[in-house]
Amino acid sequence: MAQRKFTRKEIAERNNKNDAVFIIDNNVFDVTKFLDEHPGGHEVLLGVAGKDATEDFNDVGHSLDAKELMVKYKIGTLVDEDRVEVKKQSVTWTVKDEGEKESSFVSSWKFPVLLGILVTVLYTYLFS
């Protein structure tokens, strides 16, 4: 079954509590029935209704469960001429080599702690 295609103009008109629709990654979602169930409150969804909510959705860092739940609210996609390139987020991890030097004592969290203890002891000794 082919999915319905929407224009950004059509989506822009669907921006209220009786018809809350938005775009995420060129996909169109109707969350009207989900407004009262959204853990962040209905205001969050109404704030992006009628708009492209991709950046807002990604910034929040939704769980895998939330992303799976979205599937049942998808009602279509954008028409080809209104689509934008979907930027995949990349996560990079750096692993230190065995021989790589740890951060210096002065730049680590240990230095301020030791300095605080030293100042406290010196203050107590001098002013008690």
C-alpha positions in Angstrom: 0.0 0.0 0.0 1.5 3.4 -1.0 1.8 6.0 1.7 0.1 9.3 1.3 2.3 12.2 0.2 2.0 15.6 1.9 3.4 19.1 1.1 5.0 21.3 3.8 2.1 23.8 3.1 -0.5 21.1 4.0 1.4 20.3 7.2 1.7 23.9 8.2 -2.1 24.2 8.3 -2.4 21.3 10.7 -1.1 22.9 13.9 -3.7 22.8 16.6 -5.0 20.4 19.3 -7.7 19.0 17.1 -5.2 18.3 14.2 -1.6 18.0 15.4 0.7 16.9 12.6 4.4 17.4 12.1 7.4 16.2 10.2 10.4 14.1 11.4 13.0 13.0 8.8 10.7 13.7 5.9 8.0 11.4 7.5 4.6 12.9 8.5 3.1 12.0 11.9 -0.4 12.7 13.2 -0.1 12.9 17.0 -3.5 14.3 17.7 -4.6 11.2 19.7 -1.2 11.1 21.5 -1.3 14.7 22.9 -2.6 13.7 26.3 -0.3 10.7 26.6 3.0 12.4 25.7 5.3 12.2 28.8 6.6 15.8 28.2 3.0 17.2 28.0 0.9 18.2 25.1 2.5 21.7 24.9 5.7 20.2 23.6 3.9 18.5 20.7 1.7 21.5 19.9 4.8 23.7 19.8 6.1 21.8 16.8 2.7 21.0 15.2 2.6 22.1 11.6 6.4 22.2 11.4 9.5 20.1 10.8 10.3 18.7 14.3 13.3 16.7 13.3 15.9 18.8 15.2 13.7 19.1 18.3 13.1 15.4 18.3 16.7 14.5 18.0 17.8 17.1 20.5 15.7 15.5 23.2 17.3 12.2 22.8 14.2 10.0 22.7 14.5 6.3 23.8 14.3 3.4 21.5 10.8 2.7 22.8 9.7 6.2 21.8 11.0 5.7 18.3 9.2 2.4 18.0 6.0 4.0 19.3 6.2 6.7 16.5 5.6 4.1 13.8 1.9 3.9 14.7 1.4 7.6 14.3 3.1 7.8 10.9 0.6 8.8 8.2 2.8 9.4 5.2 5.8 11.2 3.8 6.7 14.5 2.2 6.4 15.0 -1.5 9.7 14.7 -3.3 10.1 18.4 -3.9 9.6 19.2 -0.2 12.0 16.6 1.1 15.3 17.6 2.8 18.5 15.6 3.2 18.3 13.5 6.4 21.5 14.0 8.4 22.4 10.8 10.2 23.9 11.5 13.6 27.2 9.9 14.1 28.7 9.0 17.4 32.5 8.5 17.7 34.2 6.8 20.6 37.9 7.3 21.2 39.8 4.6 22.9 43.2 5.3 24.5 46.1 3.2 23.5 47.8 1.2 26.3 50.9 3.5 26.1 48.9 6.7 25.9 49.6 9.0 28.8 46.7 9.8 31.2 45.8 13.4 31.7 48.2 15.3 34.0 47.5 15.6 37.7 47.0 19.4 37.4 44.4 19.1 34.7 42.5 16.3 36.4 39.8 16.5 39.1 42.3 15.5 41.7 44.2 18.8 41.8 41.3 21.0 42.8 40.3 18.5 45.5 43.8 18.3 47.0 44.1 22.1 46.8 40.8 22.5 48.6 41.9 20.2 51.4 45.3 21.9 51.7 43.7 25.4 51.9 41.2 24.1 54.6 44.0 22.6 56.7 46.1 25.7 56.4 43.2 28.0 57.2 42.3 25.9 60.3 46.0 25.9 61.5 46.5 29.6 61.0 43.2 31.0 62.3 42.2 28.6 65.1 
